[in-house]
């Protein structure tokens, strides 16, 4: 758990509460993070739309 009381999937409503911003600003923030590859939109849509952290891929090979 990253924040007190944060359980489950990230939604724009939860982001608005965490960031103490309007729902519109929360959605803009989330869309920006999607564009930067930080978040991905999950398959549920409509009022159930939620987001997850994108999987990070390391491009550097470990050399011994």
C-alpha positions as CSV (number, residue, x, y, z in Angstrom):
1,X,0.0,0.0,0.0
2,X,1.6,3.3,-1.1
3,X,-0.9,5.7,0.6
4,X,-3.0,5.4,3.7
5,X,-6.4,4.0,2.7
6,X,-5.4,3.2,-0.9
7,X,-6.6,-0.2,-1.7
8,X,-7.2,-1.9,-5.1
9,X,-6.8,-0.4,-8.5
10,X,-6.0,3.2,-9.4
11,X,-9.0,5.3,-10.7
12,X,-9.2,8.9,-11.6
13,X,-11.4,9.4,-8.5
14,X,-8.7,8.0,-6.2
15,X,-6.0,10.0,-7.9
16,X,-8.1,13.2,-7.4
17,X,-8.2,12.4,-3.7
18,X,-4.5,11.6,-3.4
19,X,-3.4,14.7,-5.4
20,X,-6.1,16.9,-3.9
21,X,-7.2,18.1,-7.3
22,X,-10.4,18.1,-9.5
23,X,-11.5,15.0,-11.3
24,X,-10.7,16.7,-14.6
25,X,-7.1,17.4,-13.5
26,X,-6.7,13.9,-12.2
27,X,-7.8,12.5,-15.6
28,X,-5.3,14.9,-17.4
29,X,-2.5,13.7,-15.0
30,X,-3.4,10.0,-15.7
31,X,-3.5,10.6,-19.5
32,X,-0.1,12.3,-19.3
33,X,1.4,9.3,-17.3
34,X,-0.1,6.9,-19.9
35,X,1.5,8.9,-22.7
36,X,4.9,8.8,-20.9
37,X,4.5,5.0,-20.5
38,X,4.2,5.0,-16.7
39,X,0.6,3.8,-16.5
40,X,-1.5,1.6,-18.7
41,X,-5.3,1.6,-19.0
42,X,-6.9,-1.7,-17.9
43,X,-9.5,-3.4,-20.0
44,X,-12.5,-2.4,-17.8
45,X,-14.2,0.7,-19.3
46,X,-16.8,3.2,-18.5
47,X,-17.3,4.0,-14.8
48,X,-15.0,1.0,-14.0
49,X,-12.0,2.4,-15.9
50,X,-8.8,1.8,-13.9
51,X,-5.1,2.0,-14.4
52,X,-2.0,0.0,-13.5
53,X,1.7,0.6,-13.5
54,X,3.3,-0.2,-16.8
55,X,5.8,-3.0,-16.8
56,X,9.3,-1.6,-17.0
57,X,11.8,-3.3,-19.3
58,X,15.5,-3.0,-18.7
59,X,17.4,-2.5,-21.9
60,X,20.8,-2.6,-20.4
61,X,22.4,-6.1,-20.2
62,X,24.1,-7.1,-17.0
63,X,27.8,-7.7,-17.7
64,X,29.9,-9.8,-15.4
